C-alpha cells in the first residue's frame, strides 16, 4: 500500500499570505488572506496550525515543505522562507523551492500554442517577469523589466501571449498588440505549489536548509512612509 505524501505549501511573496496542504500533489486544504498591510507575520503560523488541525494531520506526518522562493516582496519572502526553514530543520524534512513566477503561470488559461508571461508589480513601470510555454518550460528566465510599449514584441509577433499577474494592468494600458491577452490582478497562491512541489519531491530536488535564501532578484531598498516613517518593502 502506497504512503500518502503530505506537503505543506507556503506562499508569501506578495500581499497574499497563502498556506495549503497537498496530498500526493493534490491540494486538499488552503487558507489565505490578501491584506494590503501584509498579514504574514500574524497569520502564517496560525494558518498552518488551523490547516493541520482541520485535516487531522500531525505535523510529523509532513513529508516536506514547499516554499515560493521569489521574486517578490523582501519582507514577505523573508517571513515565509524563515518559517519553512525552521520547520524543515525541526522536523528533519526536505525543503522544496518553487520559482514564484512559474507558480503564477500555472493559473493561466491559455491556448496550447501560446506563451505565458507572468508579471509581478515591482513599483512604477517595473515588473518581475519571465516567459514560459504552456508546458511550463522556461523560454526566458526571470528578470526585472521596465515596461515599454514594445516590450515582449519578439514574443507577441510569434504567437498569442497570455499576461498574468498583478503587474499586468499597467502593461495593458500601453500594449495594443492583437496577440496580447491579459489576466489582471491575480496573485501567486499556495494552491499551485502542491503539484509542482510533489514532482520535485519525487525527483529529490531539495534545497540545503542551512544555506537556502529567497530569490529577491533586486537589492532590498527601504522606503519611508510619509505618515509614520515605517519602512515599506
C-alpha positions in Angstrom: 0.0 0.0 0.0 1.5 3.4 -1.1 2.2 6.0 1.5 0.5 9.4 1.3 2.9 12.3 0.8 1.7 15.4 2.6 3.4 18.6 1.7 2.9 21.9 3.5 3.0 24.7 0.9 3.8 28.4 1.8 3.3 31.4 -0.5 4.2 34.8 0.9 5.9 36.6 -2.0 3.2 39.3 -2.3 0.4 40.7 -0.1 -1.3 37.3 -0.3 -0.4 35.1 2.7 -1.3 31.7 1.5 -0.9 28.2 3.0 -2.1 24.9 1.8 -1.6 21.2 2.3 -1.3 18.8 -0.6 -1.6 15.1 -0.7 0.3 13.3 -3.4 0.3 16.6 -5.4 -3.4 17.4 -5.0 -4.3 20.4 -2.8 -6.7 19.2 0.0 -6.9 22.4 2.1 -6.0 26.0 1.8 -6.2 29.3 3.8 -5.1 32.7 2.5 -5.5 36.3 3.3 -4.7 39.1 0.8 -4.3 42.1 3.1 -2.7 45.2 1.7 -0.9 45.7 5.0 0.8 42.2 4.8 -0.6 39.8 7.4 2.2 37.3 7.0 3.8 37.7 10.4 0.4 37.5 12.2 -1.3 34.9 10.0 1.2 32.4 8.7 1.7 30.2 11.8 -2.0 30.4 12.6 -3.0 29.2 9.2 -0.5 26.3 9.4 -2.0 25.1 12.7 -5.6 25.6 11.5 -5.0 23.5 8.4 -3.2 20.7 10.2 -6.0 20.6 12.8 -8.8 20.7 10.2 -7.3 17.9 8.2 -6.3 16.0 11.3 -2.7 15.7 10.1 0.1 15.6 12.7 2.9 17.9 12.0 5.4 15.0 12.0 3.3 13.4 9.1 4.5 16.2 6.8 7.0 14.8 4.2 8.3 18.2 3.2 7.8 21.9 3.0 7.3 23.7 -0.4 8.2 27.4 -0.4 7.6 30.0 -3.1 11.1 31.4 -3.3 10.6 34.6 -5.2 10.9 37.1 -6.8 8.6 39.3 -4.7 8.4 41.3 -1.6 11.5 41.2 0.5 9.6 41.2 3.8 7.1 38.6 2.6 9.7 36.2 1.2 11.9 36.6 4.4 9.0 35.6 6.6 7.9 32.6 4.5 11.4 31.2 4.0 12.3 31.6 7.6 9.2 29.7 8.7 9.8 27.0 6.1 13.5 26.6 7.1 12.6 26.4 10.8 10.0 23.7 10.2 12.3 21.7 8.0 15.1 21.9 10.5 12.9 20.9 13.4 11.2 18.1 11.6 14.2 16.9 9.6 12.3 17.0 6.4 13.3 18.4 2.9 12.8 22.0 1.7 11.5 22.3 -1.8 11.6 25.7 -3.6 9.5 26.9 -6.5 10.0 30.0 -8.6 7.1 32.3 -7.8 6.6 33.3 -11.4 6.4 29.6 -12.5 3.8 29.0 -9.9 1.8 32.0 -11.0 2.0 30.8 -14.6 0.1 27.7 -13.6 -3.0 29.8 -13.0 -3.1 30.9 -16.7 -5.8 29.9 -19.1 -4.0 29.9 -22.4 -4.3 28.5 -25.9 -2.0 25.5 -26.5 0.3 27.4 -28.8 0.7 30.5 -26.5 3.4 31.9 -24.4 2.5 32.5 -20.7 4.1 35.7 -19.3 3.6 36.1 -15.6 4.4 39.5 -14.2 4.5 40.8 -10.6 4.4 44.5 -9.8 7.8 45.9 -8.8 6.6 49.6 -8.5 6.3 52.3 -11.1 6.5 50.7 -14.6 8.8 47.9 -13.5 7.8 44.2 -13.1 9.3 40.9 -12.2 8.7 38.7 -15.2 9.5 35.5 -17.2 8.3 33.8 -20.3 7.1 30.1 -20.3 5.3 27.9 -22.8 2.1 26.0 -22.0 4.1 23.0 -20.7 5.7 25.5 -18.2 9.2 25.2 -19.8 11.2 28.4 -19.3 11.6 30.4 -22.5 13.0 33.5 -20.9 14.5 33.5 -17.4 13.2 35.6 -14.6 14.2 39.2 -14.7 13.2 42.7 -13.7 11.9 44.8 -16.6 10.8 48.4 -17.1 7.8 48.1 -19.3 7.6 50.0 -22.6 5.2 49.9 -25.5 7.4 47.5 -27.4 8.2 45.1 -24.5 7.8 41.5 -25.5 7.4 42.4 -29.2 9.6 39.4 -30.2 7.2 37.0 -28.5 4.0 38.8 -29.5 4.9 38.7 -33.2 5.3 34.9 -32.9 2.1 33.7 -31.2 -0.6 34.6 -28.6 0.9 35.8 -25.3 -1.1 35.5 -22.0 0.0 38.1 -19.5 -1.0 37.2 -15.9 -0.4 38.7 -12.5 -0.8 42.0 -10.6 1.7 43.8 -12.8 -0.3 43.2 -15.9 -2.7 46.2 -15.7 0.0 48.8 -16.3 1.2 46.9 -19.4 -2.3 46.6 -20.7 -2.5 50.4 -20.8 0.4 50.7 -23.3 0.2 47.4 -25.2 -2.2 47.2 -28.2 -0.7 44.2 -30.0 -3.5 41.8 -31.2 -1.7 38.8 -29.8 -1.8 40.1 -26.3 -4.2 38.6 -23.8 -4.5 40.0 -20.3 -5.4 38.4 -17.0 -5.0 41.2 -14.4 -4.7 41.3 -10.6 -4.1 37.6 -10.0 -1.6 36.9 -7.2 0.5 33.8 -6.6 -1.2 31.2 -4.4 0.0 28.2 -2.4 -2.6 26.1 -4.3 -0.3 25.7 -7.3 2.7 24.8 -5.2 1.5 21.3 -4.3 1.6 19.8 -7.8 4.9 21.4 -8.6 6.4 20.5 -5.2 5.3 16.9 -5.4 7.1 16.5 -8.7 10.2 17.9 -7.2 9.8 15.8 -4.1 9.7 12.6 -6.3 12.8 13.8 -8.1 14.5 14.7 -4.8 15.1 18.3 -5.9 15.7 19.6 -2.4 17.4 22.7 -1.1 20.1 23.0 1.5 18.1 24.2 4.5 21.1 25.8 6.2 22.1 27.9 3.2 19.0 28.5 1.2 18.0 32.1 0.6 15.0 33.7 -1.1 15.3 34.8 -4.7 15.0 38.5 -4.1 16.1 39.4 -7.6 16.8 43.0 -6.6 18.6 44.6 -3.7 16.5 45.5 -0.7 15.6 49.2 -0.5 13.9 50.8 2.4 11.2 53.4 1.5 10.0 55.6 4.4 6.3 56.2 4.7 5.3 59.8 4.7 2.9 59.3 7.6 4.8 57.3 10.1 8.3 56.6 8.7 7.8 52.9 8.9 9.9 51.1 6.3 8.0 49.6 3.4 9.3 46.8 1.2 
